[in-house]
Amino acid sequence: MTLEQQLNEYEVADNDKRAILLYANYGLAMYNAQLLEQQAINMLAIHKIFKTRATTQEDKDTIWESYDFSTKTLGVMANDLKQAYNISDEDMMEFNTVLYWRNTLTHKYFRFNDVLFLSESGRKRMVSDFAKFTFSAKAVDEKLERYLEKYHKRAGITQESIKAMYDEVKEHWKDAEIDDSYDSTNKNN
């Protein structure tokens, strides 16, 4: 859906649905921010696995955990990503712009824009901001995906080996019981 279509959907909705659309667009923006961060983590872990020639599952798990539970910010990881994947300066500028907006939306957007809730045009502006961020985050993610594909070719990683790794993870989790006792913040799950 284009930005124009999203704004049009917002304009024709009743008040209850407008609130839902506003929060849905914020949620989608945050979801795409998380996808972008996970893409960076995946790319860095893959690079380190091949750089260190990790062969045992234990070594690979240690590398994944070093990124999954790292205190490094995405900004710090961005510099590592640029080096590991030879990302162009232009693409890094776009990545850093999206990163700036991610941090703004996460940490201070509502604090500095709470007055936007007071008017219909303000709430529409919020929908626009969230949707624009989502489009930008997706565009950067697509570029990172192209860098990853080039890396795979250089490293000899095939679609079959990627599928095999994915199938292994899927097999591990397919029968897992996830209930209220599951703590998603605990790395020992």
VOGU-3710 file (C-alpha; in Angstrom, 3 decimals, decimal comma):
1> mtleqqlney> 0,000/0,000/0,000  1,359/3,431/-0,906  1,610/6,368/1,480  -1,244/8,064/-0,351  -3,424/4,969/0,033  -2,617/4,701/3,731  -3,457/8,354/4,344  -6,656/8,014/2,325  -7,657/4,951/4,361  -7,045/6,987/7,513
11> evadndkrai> -9,100/9,943/6,262  -12,189/7,895/5,374  -12,145/5,827/8,582  -14,352/6,553/11,562  -12,719/7,817/14,769  -12,338/4,386/16,376  -10,702/2,921/13,299  -8,432/5,972/12,947  -6,944/5,279/16,366  -6,391/1,655/15,377
21> llyanyglam> -4,748/2,697/12,101  -2,471/5,161/13,869  -1,252/2,566/16,354  -1,078/-0,138/13,676  1,227/2,078/11,607  3,403/2,704/14,659  3,511/-1,027/15,370  4,448/-1,779/11,765  7,209/0,834/11,933  8,623/-0,763/15,101
31> ynaqlleqqa> 8,316/-4,233/13,598  10,334/-3,118/10,565  12,896/-1,484/12,859  13,326/-4,846/14,607  13,629/-6,645/11,272  16,371/-4,262/10,229  18,233/-4,807/13,488  17,884/-8,589/13,153  19,127/-8,408/9,566  22,263/-6,611/10,797
41> inmlaihkif> 22,777/-9,200/13,550  22,333/-12,066/11,100  24,768/-10,561/8,618  27,425/-9,939/11,260  27,072/-13,406/12,774  27,307/-15,050/9,356  30,401/-12,997/8,580  32,054/-13,983/11,863  31,191/-17,671/11,404  32,901/-17,701/8,021
51> ktrattqedk> 35,761/-15,411/9,046  36,645/-17,598/12,042  35,841/-20,807/10,145  33,593/-21,989/12,963  32,632/-25,571/12,308  31,085/-26,972/15,461  27,527/-26,148/16,418  28,804/-24,987/19,795  31,150/-22,459/18,144  28,361/-21,224/15,872
61> dtiwesydfs> 25,934/-20,924/18,793  28,521/-18,928/20,752  28,887/-16,510/17,830  25,111/-16,108/17,432  24,717/-15,507/21,159  27,499/-12,923/21,130  25,329/-10,869/18,780  21,876/-11,826/20,031  22,722/-10,834/23,595  25,223/-8,105/22,864
71> tktlgvmand> 25,028/-4,684/24,429  26,310/-3,172/21,171  23,922/-0,669/19,696  22,759/-0,908/16,109  24,829/2,211/15,402  28,010/0,447/16,477  27,020/-2,668/14,555  26,402/-0,502/11,474  30,101/0,356/11,305  31,016/-3,332/11,585
81> lkqaynisde> 28,485/-4,129/8,874  29,936/-1,515/6,519  33,392/-3,043/6,879  32,323/-6,683/6,637  30,108/-6,228/3,580  31,813/-3,303/1,821  28,637/-1,248/1,952  28,814/1,917/-0,126  28,927/5,317/1,553  25,620/6,233/-0,094
91> dmmefntvly> 23,877/3,138/1,225  25,381/3,714/4,689  24,037/7,271/4,690  20,582/5,860/3,960  21,039/3,207/6,662  22,134/5,846/9,192  19,149/8,052/8,323  16,801/5,143/8,965  18,727/4,356/12,142  18,286/7,970/13,313
101> wrntlthkyf> 14,522/7,751/12,695  14,363/4,357/14,404  15,975/5,822/17,502  13,697/8,856/17,365  10,539/6,752/17,022  11,669/4,419/19,780  12,937/6,898/22,337  11,519/10,363/21,870  8,938/10,709/19,102  5,928/10,732/21,432
111> rfndvlflse> 7,667/12,863/24,025  8,248/15,659/21,519  5,170/15,138/19,381  2,458/14,426/21,949  0,681/17,619/20,838  0,033/15,980/17,475  -2,615/13,843/19,190  -4,644/17,007/19,798  -5,651/17,591/16,189  -6,848/15,457/13,326
121> sgrkrmvsdf> -4,146/16,843/11,038  -1,554/16,046/13,736  -2,675/12,439/14,009  -2,639/12,172/10,212  0,924/13,507/10,279  1,847/10,756/12,753  0,436/8,093/10,423  2,475/9,645/7,624  5,681/9,651/9,714  5,231/6,007/10,700
131> akftfsakav> 4,408/4,896/7,157  7,367/6,804/5,670  9,685/5,184/8,186  8,323/1,744/7,296  8,946/2,350/3,584  12,482/3,592/4,294  13,308/0,669/6,596  12,089/-1,809/3,982  14,181/-0,114/1,291  17,325/-0,346/3,432
141> deklerylek> 16,547/-3,962/4,291  16,274/-4,789/0,585  19,675/-3,204/-0,033  21,203/-5,164/2,834  19,698/-8,306/1,356  21,533/-7,624/-1,916  24,831/-7,171/-0,044  24,156/-10,440/1,763  23,503/-12,251/-1,529  26,847/-11,017/-2,905
151> yhkragitqe> 28,544/-12,181/0,286  26,919/-15,595/-0,006  28,285/-15,969/-3,522  31,809/-14,987/-2,431  31,667/-17,330/0,574  30,127/-20,206/-1,383  26,944/-20,240/0,666  24,167/-21,831/-1,373  20,404/-21,558/-1,078  20,406/-25,237/-0,174
161> sikamydevk> 22,762/-24,706/2,771  20,654/-21,751/3,966  17,508/-23,859/3,695  19,205/-26,689/5,594  20,152/-24,322/8,445  16,624/-22,898/8,520  15,097/-26,389/8,496  17,338/-27,361/11,410  16,116/-24,406/13,486  12,529/-25,047/12,448
171> ehwkdaeidd> 12,812/-28,715/13,438  14,223/-27,743/16,828  11,308/-25,382/17,573  8,371/-27,077/15,821  7,196/-29,091/18,840  8,312/-26,634/21,511  5,655/-25,799/24,064  5,443/-22,048/24,476  3,303/-21,087/27,438  3,275/-18,402/30,130
181> sydstnknn> 6,459/-19,831/31,646  8,430/-19,003/28,491  10,598/-15,913/29,074  11,589/-14,341/25,762  14,126/-12,128/27,519  16,051/-15,114/28,863  18,808/-16,431/26,625  18,601/-19,848/28,298  15,246/-20,699/26,713
//
